[in-house]
Amino acid sequence: MRLKKHSLTLRGHRTSISLEEIFWQQLQLIAGQQHQSLQELIEAIDKTRRGNLSSAIRVYVLENALKD
């Protein structure tokens, strides 16, 4: 799988996140279901993460999938 990079601002700093396309798609779906923007959802994940943000996002998406 190829990585896709997105740039955004977190805590006032520009950063980029590289994730596989399937994770971006699922993250956008989750954000929509929670009536949040992608930016808001990533900020929420960032506030509670331990370690790498890309890894935290992948874990979040997988945990969300397991809830269903």
Summary of the structure (lengths in Angstrom):
residues: 68
radius of gyration: 11.3
end to end distance: 24.4
largest distance: 33.9
contacts: 164
relative contact order: 0.17
helix: 57%
strand: 24%
